[in-house]
């Protein structure tokens, strides 16, 4: 017996030892990774612009609460743009190469990156682009290049914009799984899929207006870069006149039909490198890291804080992928209290979300703007709750293709009464007072309960409209007439008074500096997110979530459909969120 207990004790001790050793080495690796050697850029180098891992404007700063470790990432779009701007005057960088680019960036983000590439090109350095297949969005980005190459058997997707919306009314009736909808706004179509089998005229009107506005802004840029009239570009899209490399070349949408080896040979010629030698390359991620850690200027005391609000608005701490009141309110408070911070730029890329969280962030901005200038810079979208947290800024900037507005609210309540009855499940309730019970998905929604939730939606809508009216110096009626949940492009939002100017982050920073009456300044990025040790485990695949496992099994597209259904069915409280999830093709 003693022998067995000794063996058990030994095994347990070894297990504990190896676990401590494993996590100790893991922690050392993480800490050491933060001090990794910065890449050395050789002379006559070319930046390779691979955007496959660039997803957000802001890569994030993270403070791990369980131990003293601070992580500062430099692979966000803002870092990429800063690196490209710096490269204009870097004598070691001669050009930028974009090969088979596949980007997850949104339209407004792509516009900001394209503008940065245009300035780089205008500095006298080259931008070359090669692809086996150009998707429409990637063609828009790459069309700024000096020279565009395509594979001899490649493709160019240039046919105009489209989107599709899935409807679930018949599915609800057949399955008995129903969503009860309470909304305000004839354009608030986030819940329309549960009510109809096709688009309403209001939804069709706003969607077509949005698509046309975005398409026209893309055409304007392409027309200038490729020296092809917008009229002809529309004819090319309508007739699919660039569907083959030869046709695209004829229409001047590309410059050369060639294989990738020819593309690299041409870069060698531009660099005056011998044909039998390779040319120097540096990845955009490595170059952005180098610029971020080696070019900071701390001699200037005055600062402008850039606070990034990206993703859906939810409750909690927040992360690079979603907005939480914890990190947002803390960031605004820190920037407000820092005497060296003279102004704040709030960068928003959000479809909206939780109305209460939006209100809490709005309140913090309201307190902040009383002490310092607050300027908003809108990215891909600043809709519904995303516009809620923007509307009281001193100035609002948007790109011409930014999706914004959507001033409206809704609520959804899952109801499974029909399905439950179908399978023999019956529910009874006992209560001391008429409305003592909480809403149950297994009891039909009665008129009194619907009226209660409708009252809540109407109240939030009224508050939302009043917030916008005050922030934009408009009347309630004016805001209501352009509200009702309707989305607008940045160009149209300027026309109706929802934004002040068309421009990007640089324009917003200049405005903030002007309002603060400062000329020399440096920027400081927020938020700093607070995380636990469990997040490190997940980062190394040691705590893989059920969502990531499902994504592997179902595939990306099927998983996104499932998530769309799940999000809509789990929304709690009144929502100020974009009227529908739009994916522009």
DAVEN-V339571 format. One record per residue. N is the residue number from 1. RES is the residue in one small letter. SS is DSSP state (h for helix, s for strand, l for the rest). PHI is phi in whole degrees, -180 to 180 (* if undefined). Layout:
N,RES,SS,PHI ; N,RES,SS,PHI
This chain:
1,x,l,* ; 2,x,h,-64 ; 3,x,h,-62 ; 4,x,h,-64 ; 5,x,h,-67 ; 6,x,h,-66 ; 7,x,h,-63 ; 8,x,h,-62 ; 9,x,h,-64 ; 10,x,h,-64 ; 11,x,h,-61 ; 12,x,h,-62 ; 13,x,h,-62 ; 14,x,h,-64 ; 15,x,h,-62 ; 16,x,h,-63 ; 17,x,h,-60 ; 18,x,h,-68 ; 19,x,h,-65 ; 20,x,h,-64 ; 21,x,h,-61 ; 22,x,h,-62 ; 23,x,h,-71 ; 24,x,h,-64 ; 25,x,h,-65 ; 26,x,h,-62 ; 27,x,h,-65 ; 28,x,h,-61 ; 29,x,h,-63 ; 30,x,h,-65 ; 31,x,h,-64 ; 32,x,h,-66 ; 33,x,h,-62 ; 34,x,l,-70 ; 35,x,l,-113 ; 36,x,l,-62 ; 37,x,l,-65 ; 38,x,l,-76 ; 39,x,l,-63 ; 40,x,l,-98 ; 41,x,l,-89 ; 42,x,l,-83 ; 43,x,l,-66 ; 44,x,l,53 ; 45,x,s,-95 ; 46,x,s,-120 ; 47,x,s,-79 ; 48,x,s,-94 ; 49,x,l,-93 ; 50,x,l,-100 ; 51,x,l,-103 ; 52,x,l,-62 ; 53,x,l,-106 ; 54,x,l,-95 ; 55,x,l,-118 ; 56,x,l,-123 ; 57,x,l,-60 ; 58,x,l,-119 ; 59,x,l,-80 ; 60,x,l,102 ; 61,x,s,-123 ; 62,x,s,-130 ; 63,x,s,-108 ; 64,x,s,-83 ; 65,x,l,-70 ; 66,x,l,-73 ; 67,x,l,-158 ; 68,x,l,-78 ; 69,x,s,-147 ; 70,x,s,-122 ; 71,x,s,-114 ; 72,x,s,-124 ; 73,x,l,-88 ; 74,x,l,-133 ; 75,x,l,-120 ; 76,x,l,-91 ; 77,x,h,-61 ; 78,x,h,-61 ; 79,x,h,-68 ; 80,x,h,-62 ; 81,x,h,-66 ; 82,x,h,-61 ; 83,x,h,-66 ; 84,x,h,-65 ; 85,x,h,-63 ; 86,x,h,-66 ; 87,x,h,-64 ; 88,x,l,-58 ; 89,x,l,-111 ; 90,x,l,-82 ; 91,x,l,-67 ; 92,x,l,-80 ; 93,x,s,-102 ; 94,x,s,-106 ; 95,x,s,-171 ; 96,x,s,-127 ; 97,x,s,-115 ; 98,x,s,-119 ; 99,x,s,-119 ; 100,x,l,44 ; 101,x,l,-66 ; 102,x,l,-129 ; 103,x,l,-112 ; 104,x,l,-98 ; 105,x,l,-70 ; 106,x,l,-79 ; 107,x,h,-63 ; 108,x,h,-68 ; 109,x,h,-62 ; 110,x,h,-62 ; 111,x,h,-61 ; 112,x,h,-63 ; 113,x,h,-67 ; 114,x,h,-62 ; 115,x,h,-62 ; 116,x,h,-64 ; 117,x,h,-65 ; 118,x,h,-63 ; 119,x,h,-66 ; 120,x,h,-61 ; 121,x,h,-63 ; 122,x,h,-69 ; 123,x,l,-75 ; 124,x,l,105 ; 125,x,l,-99 ; 126,x,s,-99 ; 127,x,s,-126 ; 128,x,s,-111 ; 129,x,s,-135 ; 130,x,s,-137 ; 131,x,s,-153 ; 132,x,s,-75 ; 133,x,s,-141 ; 134,x,s,-100 ; 135,x,l,-71 ; 136,x,h,-64 ; 137,x,h,-67 ; 138,x,h,-71 ; 139,x,h,-63 ; 140,x,h,-56 ; 141,x,h,-64 ; 142,x,h,-72 ; 143,x,l,-65 ; 144,x,l,-79 ; 145,x,l,-65 ; 146,x,l,-62 ; 147,x,s,-137 ; 148,x,s,-112 ; 149,x,s,-113 ; 150,x,s,-140 ; 151,x,s,-59 ; 152,x,s,-55 ; 153,x,s,-112 ; 154,x,s,-85 ; 155,x,s,-141 ; 156,x,s,-126 ; 157,x,l,-93 ; 158,x,l,-145 ; 159,x,l,-144 ; 160,x,l,98 ; 161,x,l,-100 ; 162,x,l,-150 ; 163,x,l,-152 ; 164,x,l,-140 ; 165,x,l,-126 ; 166,x,l,-93 ; 167,x,l,-117 ; 168,x,l,-123 ; 169,x,h,-61 ; 170,x,h,-65 ; 171,x,h,-59 ; 172,x,h,-63 ; 173,x,h,-66 ; 174,x,h,-77 ; 175,x,h,-91 ; 176,x,l,83 ; 177,x,l,-97 ; 178,x,s,-119 ; 179,x,s,-111 ; 180,x,s,-80 ; 181,x,s,-118 ; 182,x,s,-128 ; 183,x,s,-146 ; 184,x,s,-133 ; 185,x,l,119 ; 186,x,l,-69 ; 187,x,l,-98 ; 188,x,l,-77 ; 189,x,h,-95 ; 190,x,h,-58 ; 191,x,h,-101 ; 192,x,h,-58 ; 193,x,h,-58 ; 194,x,h,-88 ; 195,x,l,-109 ; 196,x,l,-132 ; 197,x,l,-105 ; 198,x,l,-156 ; 199,x,l,-65 ; 200,x,l,-75 ; 201,x,h,-63 ; 202,x,h,-64 ; 203,x,h,-67 ; 204,x,h,-61 ; 205,x,h,-60 ; 206,x,h,-70 ; 207,x,h,-69 ; 208,x,h,-65 ; 209,x,h,-63 ; 210,x,h,-67 ; 211,x,h,-61 ; 212,x,h,-64 ; 213,x,h,-66 ; 214,x,h,-66 ; 215,x,h,-60 ; 216,x,h,-64 ; 217,x,h,-69 ; 218,x,h,-66 ; 219,x,h,-60 ; 220,x,h,-58 ; 221,x,h,-68 ; 222,x,h,-63 ; 223,x,h,-60 ; 224,x,h,-66 ; 225,x,h,-69 ; 226,x,h,-95 ; 227,x,l,57 ; 228,x,l,-125 ; 229,x,l,-65 ; 230,x,h,-63 ; 231,x,h,-61 ; 232,x,h,-69 ; 233,x,h,-62 ; 234,x,h,-65 ; 235,x,h,-65 ; 236,x,h,-64 ; 237,x,h,-65 ; 238,x,h,-63 ; 239,x,h,-93 ; 240,x,l,51 ; 241,x,l,-85 ; 242,x,l,-124 ; 243,x,l,-75 ; 244,x,l,-128 ; 245,x,h,-56 ; 246,x,h,-65 ; 247,x,h,-68 ; 248,x,h,-65 ; 249,x,h,-64 ; 250,x,h,-61 ; 251,x,l,-87 ; 252,x,l,67 ; 253,x,l,-82 ; 254,x,l,-134 ; 255,x,l,-111 ; 256,x,s,-144 ; 257,x,s,-105 ; 258,x,l,-162 ; 259,x,l,-84 ; 260,x,h,-63 ; 261,x,h,-64 ; 262,x,h,-67 ; 263,x,h,-58 ; 264,x,h,-67 ; 265,x,h,-63 ; 266,x,h,-68 ; 267,x,h,-66 ; 268,x,h,-58 ; 269,x,h,-63 ; 270,x,h,-64 ; 271,x,h,-90 ; 272,x,l,60 ; 273,x,l,-103 ; 274,x,l,-57 ; 275,x,l,-61 ; 276,x,l,-92 ; 277,x,l,-118 ; 278,x,l,-88 ; 279,x,l,-98 ; 280,x,s,-76 ; 281,x,s,-130 ; 282,x,s,-144 ; 283,x,s,-72 ; 284,x,h,-63 ; 285,x,h,-66 ; 286,x,h,-66 ; 287,x,h,-68 ; 288,x,h,-63 ; 289,x,h,-63 ; 290,x,h,-60 ; 291,x,h,-64 ; 292,x,h,-65 ; 293,x,h,-95 ; 294,x,h,-120 ; 295,x,l,-120 ; 296,x,l,-66 ; 297,x,l,-112 ; 298,x,l,-105 ; 299,x,l,-74 ; 300,x,l,-90 ; 301,x,l,-77 ; 302,x,l,-66 ; 303,x,s,-132 ; 304,x,s,-116 ; 305,x,s,-83 ; 306,x,s,-107 ; 307,x,s,-108 ; 308,x,s,-93 ; 309,x,s,-118 ; 310,x,s,-130 ; 311,x,l,104 ; 312,x,s,-69 ; 313,x,s,-88 ; 314,x,l,-127 ; 315,x,l,-90 ; 316,x,l,105 ; 317,x,l,-73 ; 318,x,l,98 ; 319,x,s,-159 ; 320,x,l,-63 ; 321,x,l,-100 ; 322,x,s,-153 ; 323,x,s,-98 ; 324,x,l,-122 ; 325,x,h,-69 ; 326,x,h,-58 ; 327,x,h,-70 ; 328,x,h,-70 ; 329,x,h,-67 ; 330,x,h,-63 ; 331,x,h,-65 ; 332,x,h,-64 ; 333,x,h,-67 ; 334,x,h,-65 ; 335,x,h,-66 ; 336,x,h,-68 ; 337,x,h,-84 ; 338,x,l,-75 ; 339,x,l,-66 ; 340,x,l,-81 ; 341,x,s,-82 ; 342,x,s,-98 ; 343,x,s,-160 ; 344,x,s,-131 ; 345,x,s,-111 ; 346,x,s,-98 ; 347,x,s,-94 ; 348,x,s,-113 ; 349,x,s,-141 ; 350,x,s,-152 ; 351,x,l,-85 ; 352,x,s,97 ; 353,x,s,157 ; 354,x,s,-65 ; 355,x,h,-68 ; 356,x,h,-65 ; 357,x,h,-62 ; 358,x,h,-60 ; 359,x,h,-65 ; 360,x,h,-64 ; 361,x,h,-70 ; 362,x,h,-55 ; 363,x,h,-62 ; 364,x,h,-67 ; 365,x,h,-68 ; 366,x,h,-60 ; 367,x,h,-68 ; 368,x,h,-70 ; 369,x,h,-67 ; 370,x,l,-72 ; 371,x,l,-110 ; 372,x,l,-145 ; 373,x,s,-63 ; 374,x,s,-124 ; 375,x,s,-119 ; 376,x,s,-102 ; 377,x,s,-119 ; 378,x,s,-94 ; 379,x,s,-94 ; 380,x,s,-60 ; 381,x,s,-156 ; 382,x,s,-141 ; 383,x,s,-111 ; 384,x,l,52 ; 385,x,h,-58 ; 386,x,h,-65 ; 387,x,h,-82 ; 388,x,h,-54 ; 389,x,l,-82 ; 390,x,l,-104 ; 391,x,l,-66 ; 392,x,l,-101 ; 393,x,l,-69 ; 394,x,l,-66 ; 395,x,s,-143 ; 396,x,s,-126 ; 397,x,s,-112 ; 398,x,s,-141 ; 399,x,l,-75 ; 400,x,l,-63 ; 401,x,l,-106 ; 402,x,l,-67 ; 403,x,s,-88 ; 404,x,s,-144 ; 405,x,s,91 ; 406,x,l,54 ; 407,x,l,-81 ; 408,x,l,-176 ; 409,x,s,-140 ; 410,x,s,-155 ; 411,x,s,-140 ; 412,x,s,-129 ; 413,x,s,-130 ; 414,x,s,-67 ; 415,x,s,-131 ; 416,x,l,-113 ; 417,x,h,-58 ; 418,x,h,-62 ; 419,x,h,-67 ; 420,x,h,-63 ; 421,x,h,-63 ; 422,x,h,-61 ; 423,x,l,-103 ; 424,x,l,80 ; 425,x,l,-103 ; 426,x,l,-119 ; 427,x,l,-122 ; 428,x,l,-126 ; 429,x,l,-126 ; 430,x,l,-120 ; 431,x,l,-154 ; 432,x,l,-85 ; 433,x,l,-133 ; 434,x,l,-57 ; 435,x,l,-120 ; 436,x,l,-72 ; 437,x,l,-80 ; 438,x,l,-78 ; 439,x,l,-62 ; 440,x,l,-118 ; 441,x,l,-70 ; 442,x,l,-106 ; 443,x,l,-129 ; 444,x,l,-59 ; 445,x,l,-74 ; 446,x,l,-89 ; 447,x,h,-63 ; 448,x,h,-65 ; 449,x,h,-67 ; 450,x,h,-61 ; 451,x,h,-63 ; 452,x,h,-63 ; 453,x,h,-71 ; 454,x,h,-63 ; 455,x,h,-61 ; 456,x,h,-65 ; 457,x,h,-63 ; 458,x,h,-63 ; 459,x,h,-64 ; 460,x,h,-64 ; 461,x,h,-62 ; 462,x,h,-63 ; 463,x,h,-63 ; 464,x,h,-57 ; 465,x,h,-63 ; 466,x,h,-66 ; 467,x,h,-60 ; 468,x,h,-66 ; 469,x,h,-59 ; 470,x,h,-68 ; 471,x,h,-67 ; 472,x,h,-104 ; 473,x,l,55 ; 474,x,l,-126 ; 475,x,l,-85 ; 476,x,h,-59 ; 477,x,h,-64 ; 478,x,h,-63 ; 479,x,h,-67 ; 480,x,h,-61 ; 481,x,h,-70 ; 482,x,h,-107 ; 483,x,l,-92 ; 484,x,l,58 ; 485,x,l,85 ; 486,x,l,-75 ; 487,x,s,-98 ; 488,x,s,-133 ; 489,x,s,-77 ; 490,x,h,-58 ; 491,x,h,-62 ; 492,x,h,-74 ; 493,x,h,-63 ; 494,x,h,-65 ; 495,x,h,-63 ; 496,x,h,-97 ; 497,x,l,94 ; 498,x,l,-80 ; 499,x,l,-130 ; 500,x,l,-96 ; 501,x,s,-150 ; 502,x,s,-90 ; 503,x,l,173 ; 504,x,l,-104 ; 505,x,h,-61 ; 506,x,h,-59 ; 507,x,h,-65 ; 508,x,h,-66 ; 509,x,h,-65 ; 510,x,h,-63 ; 511,x,h,-64 ; 512,x,h,-63 ; 513,x,h,-64 ; 514,x,h,-65 ; 515,x,h,-66 ; 516,x,h,-84 ; 517,x,l,61 ; 518,x,l,-126 ; 519,x,l,-110 ; 520,x,l,-102 ; 521,x,l,-160 ; 522,x,s,-123 ; 523,x,s,-106 ; 524,x,s,-132 ; 525,x,s,-90 ; 526,x,s,-134 ; 527,x,l,-88 ; 528,x,s,-104 ; 529,x,s,-85 ; 530,x,s,-106 ; 531,x,s,-133 ; 532,x,l,-110 ; 533,x,h,-63 ; 534,x,h,-61 ; 535,x,h,-68 ; 536,x,h,-67 ; 537,x,h,-61 ; 538,x,h,-64 ; 539,x,h,-62 ; 540,x,l,-97 ; 541,x,l,77 ; 542,x,l,-92 ; 543,x,l,-140 ; 544,x,l,-63 ; 545,x,l,-76 ; 546,x,h,-65 ; 547,x,h,-64 ; 548,x,h,-67 ; 549,x,h,-66 ; 550,x,h,-64 ; 551,x,h,-63 ; 552,x,h,-65 ; 553,x,h,-79 ; 554,x,h,-88 ; 555,x,l,92 ; 556,x,h,-60 ; 557,x,h,-66 ; 558,x,h,-65 ; 559,x,h,-64 ; 560,x,h,-64 ; 561,x,h,-63 ; 562,x,h,-62 ; 563,x,h,-65 ; 564,x,h,-62 ; 565,x,h,-64 ; 566,x,h,-65 ; 567,x,h,-62 ; 568,x,h,-66 ; 569,x,h,-80 ; 570,x,h,-107 ; 571,x,l,-61 ; 572,x,l,-115 ; 573,x,l,75 ; 574,x,l,-74 ; 575,x,s,-112 ; 576,x,s,-116 ; 577,x,s,-130 ; 578,x,l,-51 ; 579,x,l,-64 ; 580,x,l,-168 ; 581,x,l,-86 ; 582,x,l,-111 ; 583,x,l,-115 ; 584,x,l,-87 ; 585,x,l,-106
